[in-house]
Amino acid sequence: MDFELSEAQKELAERIEGLDLPEEPIRACFAALGQAGYLERELGSQEGFGSLAMWEARVALARRMPQLVLAAELDRLVSGLVAERGPETISAALKSGQSIAAAAFSERDRNTLRGELGTLAEPDGDGFRLSGRKDQVSLARACDLLAVLADTPEGSAILLVEPAADGVRIGEPIDTLGFQALGTCPVAFESVAVGRERVIEAPDDPREALRWAEDRAVTAIAVGICKLSLDRARQAADAPRQAGKPPAGYQVVRFQLAEMLTLLQTAELLARRAAAESSDRSLALCAKVFATEAACRLSDSALSILASAGYRRDEPVARALLEARFGTLAGHSSQVARMAIADDALARLAP
Ligand SMILES: Cc1cc2nc3c(=O)[nH]c(=O)nc-3n(C[C@H](O)[C@H](O)[C@H](O)COP(=O)(O)OP(=O)(O)OC[C@H]3O[C@@H](n4cnc5c(N)ncnc54)[C@H](O)[C@@H]3O)c2cc1C
């Protein structure tokens, strides 16, 4: 396999590297991503990491603003569904980045399978009345559109609701360990009126669609965390001291650096291979598990080399340590992914 990227495969990533991305507001970042073409590429509720070009662009963005990769992938999930099944005007605004969508899919303590949701849409005149609660909705306060997964009498559907609509109650942002910039909030819906034209059919397995969107984001973020951790550890290990030897003068620290570089290279190559062979679902899950767990190890090793100088809130490695852990919980969690990988391995080994 040829791991050299073509000019065409690098083009979107290079555009993302050159983008002017202000820290705030997130709306300006979405507009910039829309202009770069990032929000309209490869939409659709697909499995895996998408193409190599999109994968490289995600990693480029992850190194600059990890939270934006996650926000954009949730937005792209909704945008893809609207493009396939929803009104053209809403779709065009999402693809251009002029409008931002939040995915209100998951419900704690419940499956998101048809017939098992706590959020219900009852027919009412020409439309529906939506009632229920979603516990974790990222960008709930910053978005223009809440895509709410709910059960209707005809099956599961996604209702496109304006956050300012009567009966929508957005709670206070959750004090999450990392990714605070996503402003993840609980949202309650109290008999919210939704017109039939803003109701689209849900994918066959909405939970899987959400998991894959999260996998694509957190795997790219994990590779970014691995690179950042190694860079910071290398700088700290090499830094001259007033007296005594620098950390890199100790064999044990050199071993740590060698292990970090090995994990980074492996995570990067495996994820690239999964993107190149986008139809191999099991390979993508292996890459996701490896990269997200490697990010936890690398950020932890980096902090141990930075030592007390790194044990502070404004140290990027300290932040990366908290964000890395989310990668193993989000999407196909390490446990869920391992179950699926094992199923696949057994099926392949079956006579
Ligand atoms: C910061 C943040 C932002 C989020 N933003 C959004 C958002 O914008 N929109 C949204 O819809 N959701 C959002 N979520 C929720 C997220 O998408 C996941 O659904 C959620 O983190 C995982 O579900 P859970 O926490 O309910 O865990 P559960 O699914 O209840 O899992 C609990 C435990 O059981 C294990 N487990 C579960 N199923 C299996 C299985 N089949 N096989 C083996 N083990 C299993 C898991 O690995 C885990 O250890 C967000 C969460 C966070 C933390």
PDBQT file of the ligand as one rigid body, heavy atoms in Angstrom, charges set to zero:
ROOT
HETATM    1  C1  LIG A 401     -19.073  15.867  26.265  1.00  0.00    +0.000 C 
HETATM    2  C2  LIG A 401     -20.174  15.039  25.672  1.00  0.00    +0.000 A 
HETATM    3  C3  LIG A 401     -20.874  15.521  24.592  1.00  0.00    +0.000 A 
HETATM    4  C4  LIG A 401     -21.931  14.789  24.053  1.00  0.00    +0.000 A 
HETATM    5  N1  LIG A 401     -22.651  15.327  23.026  1.00  0.00    +0.000 NA
HETATM    6  C5  LIG A 401     -23.716  14.646  22.553  1.00  0.00    +0.000 A 
HETATM    7  C6  LIG A 401     -24.534  15.220  21.509  1.00  0.00    +0.000 A 
HETATM    8  O1  LIG A 401     -24.283  16.325  21.028  1.00  0.00    +0.000 OA
HETATM    9  N2  LIG A 401     -25.592  14.517  21.063  1.00  0.00    +0.000 N 
HETATM   10  C7  LIG A 401     -25.915  13.294  21.571  1.00  0.00    +0.000 A 
HETATM   11  O2  LIG A 401     -26.894  12.698  21.106  1.00  0.00    +0.000 OA
HETATM   12  N3  LIG A 401     -25.167  12.704  22.552  1.00  0.00    +0.000 NA
HETATM   13  C8  LIG A 401     -24.085  13.365  23.052  1.00  0.00    +0.000 A 
HETATM   14  N4  LIG A 401     -23.319  12.787  24.045  1.00  0.00    +0.000 N 
HETATM   15  C9  LIG A 401     -23.588  11.385  24.449  1.00  0.00    +0.000 C 
HETATM   16  C10 LIG A 401     -22.655  10.432  23.635  1.00  0.00    +0.000 C 
HETATM   17  O3  LIG A 401     -23.021  10.485  22.303  1.00  0.00    +0.000 OA
HETATM   18  C11 LIG A 401     -22.706   8.929  23.940  1.00  0.00    +0.000 C 
HETATM   19  O4  LIG A 401     -23.943   8.425  23.588  1.00  0.00    +0.000 OA
HETATM   20  C12 LIG A 401     -22.485   8.609  25.326  1.00  0.00    +0.000 C 
HETATM   21  O5  LIG A 401     -21.307   9.200  25.788  1.00  0.00    +0.000 OA
HETATM   22  C13 LIG A 401     -22.344   7.058  25.493  1.00  0.00    +0.000 C 
HETATM   23  O6  LIG A 401     -23.468   6.606  26.054  1.00  0.00    +0.000 OA
HETATM   24  P1  LIG A 401     -23.621   6.471  27.653  1.00  0.00    +0.000 P 
HETATM   25  O7  LIG A 401     -22.766   7.445  28.357  1.00  0.00    +0.000 OA
HETATM   26  O8  LIG A 401     -25.103   6.534  27.887  1.00  0.00    +0.000 OA
HETATM   27  O9  LIG A 401     -23.025   5.037  27.975  1.00  0.00    +0.000 OA
HETATM   28  P2  LIG A 401     -23.766   3.635  27.840  1.00  0.00    +0.000 P 
HETATM   29  O10 LIG A 401     -24.067   3.349  26.414  1.00  0.00    +0.000 OA
HETATM   30  O11 LIG A 401     -24.893   3.550  28.812  1.00  0.00    +0.000 OA
HETATM   31  O12 LIG A 401     -22.613   2.656  28.300  1.00  0.00    +0.000 OA
HETATM   32  C14 LIG A 401     -22.317   2.415  29.688  1.00  0.00    +0.000 C 
HETATM   33  C15 LIG A 401     -21.250   1.299  29.758  1.00  0.00    +0.000 C 
HETATM   34  O13 LIG A 401     -21.742   0.090  29.178  1.00  0.00    +0.000 OA
HETATM   35  C16 LIG A 401     -20.892  -0.357  28.131  1.00  0.00    +0.000 C 
HETATM   36  N5  LIG A 401     -21.714  -0.882  27.037  1.00  0.00    +0.000 N 
HETATM   37  C17 LIG A 401     -22.862  -0.329  26.537  1.00  0.00    +0.000 A 
HETATM   38  N6  LIG A 401     -23.314  -1.063  25.498  1.00  0.00    +0.000 NA
HETATM   39  C18 LIG A 401     -22.463  -2.090  25.339  1.00  0.00    +0.000 A 
HETATM   40  C19 LIG A 401     -22.372  -3.181  24.397  1.00  0.00    +0.000 A 
HETATM   41  N7  LIG A 401     -23.285  -3.351  23.439  1.00  0.00    +0.000 N 
HETATM   42  N8  LIG A 401     -21.327  -4.014  24.487  1.00  0.00    +0.000 NA
HETATM   43  C20 LIG A 401     -20.376  -3.841  25.459  1.00  0.00    +0.000 A 
HETATM   44  N9  LIG A 401     -20.397  -2.837  26.370  1.00  0.00    +0.000 NA
HETATM   45  C21 LIG A 401     -21.428  -1.981  26.308  1.00  0.00    +0.000 A 
HETATM   46  C22 LIG A 401     -20.147   0.916  27.673  1.00  0.00    +0.000 C 
HETATM   47  O14 LIG A 401     -18.922   0.626  27.061  1.00  0.00    +0.000 OA
HETATM   48  C23 LIG A 401     -19.967   1.635  28.991  1.00  0.00    +0.000 C 
HETATM   49  O15 LIG A 401     -18.863   1.093  29.673  1.00  0.00    +0.000 OA
HETATM   50  C24 LIG A 401     -22.280  13.511  24.599  1.00  0.00    +0.000 A 
HETATM   51  C25 LIG A 401     -21.532  13.003  25.692  1.00  0.00    +0.000 A 
HETATM   52  C26 LIG A 401     -20.519  13.769  26.227  1.00  0.00    +0.000 A 
HETATM   53  C27 LIG A 401     -19.775  13.207  27.414  1.00  0.00    +0.000 C 
ENDROOT
TORSDOF 0
